[in-house]
Every structure is written in C-alpha cells, then in structure tokens.
Amino acid sequence: MKSSTIRLVVILAALCIVGITITQIYWVRRAFDLKEAEFERSVNTALYNVAQQIFEINKTPSPTNNPVKQLSTNYFVVIVNGEIKPSLLEFLLRNEFERRNIVADFEYGVYDCSSERMVYGDYVPLQTAKEKITNKKLPQWANAGYYFGVQFPNRAGHITNQMGIWSFSSVVLLLVIVFFAYTLFVILKQKRLSEIQKDFINNMTHEFKTPIATIAVSTEVLKDPQIASQPERLLNYATIIEKENLRLKQQVERVLQMARLDKEDIGLRKEKIDVHNVIQESIRHAALPLQEKAGRVAFEFQATEHEMEADKLHLTNVFNNLIDNAIKYCKTIPQISIRTTNHEHGLVVEVQDNGIGIGPENQKRVFQKFYRVPTGNVHDVKGFGLGLSYVKTVVEAHKGGISVRSELGRGSSFRIYLPLA
C-alpha cells in the first residue's frame, strides 16, 4: 500500500473517531443535564411533601409561596412555620426520598429560631455504608424564620450511577479508540518493517552482485587458453575468485546467523577467556583495512579483572563489528580508541572513533535489525544493517548491555558492559 493511501486512511479514521467522540461527549452531557433536572424535580417534590406533612403535624397554615428554595446545585432549604424535631424530620425525609427512588446520601440540619442557630441533624447514608459525619455545620441561610436544610454531598456520583447505558457506551467507545490506536501502531510498524525489508533486499542484491560480477569476469579470463603460459596472471585471477567467494560466504553466514538469533538459538559455548586478548585479536584482524586507510587503534586496558566465562567466537565478532564500523564510517584517517575499566562487578569496554557520527534521531534505532542510518542517494558504505543488531543480541545474551553516545561529525562511542560473575 502506498504511503499516501495509508496516510489518507489514517486521517479519515482519526476524523471519524474524533467525530464520534465529540458526539458521545455531547449526548452524555445532555443525558447528565436531563438526569440532573430530574433529580432536582424529584428532590423539590419530596421536600415539598415533607413540608406539607410538617405543617399538618404542627397545625400551622401552609404558605402561599413554595416553601422549598434551592440555594445551590446540592443544597436545599425548606421554610416551616414552627419547630420540628430532627428525628421526625429524618423519618419524613427518608420516606419521601425512598418513594421517589432518591438513594443518594444526604445531610440535614434544622434552624432553631429561638436560639438563632443551626441545630445539626445528621448524615444519612442511603447509598453507601459510609459512617456518619459528626461535628459538621451546614451553611446558614439569611432568613429569620424556622427552616431546615438538606445537602447532597455525593449528588454528581448519584446522577452518574443513574446513567448506566451512557457509561457503558462510553467504555465501549474508549475500547474502540484503544483498539484503533493499536491497529494504527501495527499498520505503521508493518509499513516500516516492509520498507526495512525492501532496503535489506536492495542492499543484499548489491552486495551479492559485485562479487558475482567479479567472479564472472575472472572466469572469462581463465577460459583464455593463453593464460596457462602466464602463471602469475593465473594466480592473480584465482586469488580474486577465492577472495570474492570468501566474501560471498561471509555475507551468507551473516544472514543465516541473524536468522538463528531470531529463533533465540544463539547457542553460547562459554569458556574462560581473557577479554583483553580477545580485543587484541580483533585489532589484529582489522590490521589490513586499517593499513589501507593509514588508521590506527589505541588501547588503554585499565581493567584489573578481565577474565570471564563467555563465548569467545561471538565476543570476538562483537569487537570485530565495532572496529569494522569505526573504519567504514570514517571519511578521514581512522583514529580508534579502546578502553577497559571495571565497574560494579563487571567489565566495561568503550570503543570510540572519529567517524561521521550518528544523529540523535537515529541513535535509538541503530541497534534494530536491518536498520541503516539514511544517507540519501549515497551508498558508499556497504552492509545489511545487521552488525549492531548482532552486537546487541550477543551482549544481552551474556547478561550485559550496550549504549551509544554520538554527535554528527564528531564520531561515536559505544559502551559495553559485561558482568564478570
């Protein structure tokens, strides 16, 4: 699928999700407002009936105006024309609220005109098993008459509990968004893997075409009957074929090696080795390419403990890869520095170079398989993007870790930690 198509699909899907989310929020808000209005009507009706019952008990006339006043979203006061006992008030309130399916916790208090103070009633937990709250005063109302106040501290939670279907639909929508985000992540990841695979195939084709073409030219020369009389020339072309064949073999082994690592079949064959000797062996292995570029390797072995149980072959390949990269990715004369130290019961090996460096946006990805730092249309450095991925896999198989510090144009420094125990 083309990048433009994927981008269009993602944008349209995101717009649909945003539209559905906005619609859901709108209707949930509308539903909440309706439930809120219904709750307030039910409370007003219940308190009005309580007031009428109090008027009858006290044998006082009912006022012409509505005795119920709503002072805030969760606080109501009811004007009465006489004294009332808190226990009786609680009984009446419970009955009226239960009749109208109002199961929200509430607090009530009675204002006594004779003492001119709010006499606190009690906290009534209808919905939860919450303990009663004592020593708490309800807010007073600027009215000199007798009245009682009712407050719902958990009003919003009560209304939300009444919106069952809307809560369920919101959870479903949230799950849809999560699955959409996960699907989008998978699509983009597969697209990136597809691009990496394509680059790998192109690189592999290029790596294989060069030695194959060289071998083909050499074999054509060897077919000439007159070359038998030129032993030096014959030996030269035979050596070329041997080197190119070895190069092809090494490339195939790299690919097969990474395939085995994918199956977690690295198969470490541990033995007691001296890491300093392994590093020196890798330096000797890189002598020829270093000589061709007039480069040098400086090593500073400060570690006092440098023997460990490890796979010598894989560990040698680790240092071979790091030194090889330091040589390949240097546009000037390679200057490589290798230093060892001991740290936290382990061995630290730092390989520093003066190469082209790695940008911060690529440093987290250089250890990914097949990943190569983009260089535009310039492909002067050959490779499959397997080296650093192999290095990381081997180091982690030895229970160690690897990190990189780099700046563009100022080289790179790879730090490997290997536990000695």
Buried (B, 14 or more C-beta within 10 A) or exposed (E): EEEEEBEEEBEEEEEEBEEEBEEBEEEBEEBBEEBBEEBBEBBBBBBBBBBEBBBEBBEEEEEEEEBBBEEEEBBBBBBBBEEBEBEEBBEBBBEBBEEBEBBBBBBBBBBEBEEEEBBBBBBBBBBEEEEEEEEEEBEBBEEEEBBBBBBBBBBBBBBBBBBEEBBEBBEEBEEEBEEBEEEBEEBEEEEEEEEBEEBBEEBBEEBBEBBEEBBEBBEEBBEEEEEEEEEEBBEEBEEBBEEBBEBBEEBEEBEEBBEEBEEEEBEBEEEEBEBBEBBBBBBEBBEEBBEEEEBEBEBEBEBEEBBBEBBBEBBBBBBBBBBBBBBBBBEEEBBBBBBBBBEEEBBBBBBBBBBBBBEEEBBEBBBBBBBBBEEEEEEEEEBBBBBBBBBBBBBEBBEBBBEBBBEEEEBBBBBBBBBBE
